[in-house]
């Protein structure tokens, strides 16, 4: 869980704790495009670029840590991490925050599509990914859990689009840390009664595992 969320914490910290003037000097030292925009816009763009670069670096570091500590990088972390690198690079290159803001929507939709595909084909894919985290869970429980997460990811995709399109950059960053993560944790816990009814054997960490944040 720490590996999943550490890059987001770094993203939040750099965006809000690094002074905008420092970010502006860092970006200005690498490129001259800031001189073509007004100061207020330059400050915002500089913060976006520095925070996004930190996010990309932290994400790559998290993937390396996962490989070293756990011996593998999960498919979902590959997807999320790969999109962070790609969309982060596009944000930096085009000086446009919309690319990194759209990344969670794409991740959520991809997760939802994969889970719905598993349901349609009769192969709940969460069982293969999280089977050891939910010991004793019967087939019906896996189907319901897969359906629930697929629907949840669709809602989160729509919510991410609403937030970044209707609100400013800082609000979206706050939402990512203090909105999306709590919503995911609450949803994971809300599934516990259903899981128990379908054979889940409770252990210390049995109900804590969940798909990673987008």
Protein Blocks (a to p, Z undefined) as FASTA:
>chain_A
ZZmmmmmmmmmmmmmmmcfklmmmmmmmmpcklmmpcfklmmmmmmmmmmmmmmmmmmmm
mmmmmmmmnopacfklmmmmmmmmmmmmmmmmnopaklmmmmmmmmmmmmmmmmmmmmmn
opafklmmmmmmmghiafklmmmmmmmmmmmmmmmmmmmmmmmmmmcfklmmmmmmmmmm
mmmmmmmmmmmmmmmmnopacdfklmmgccddZZ
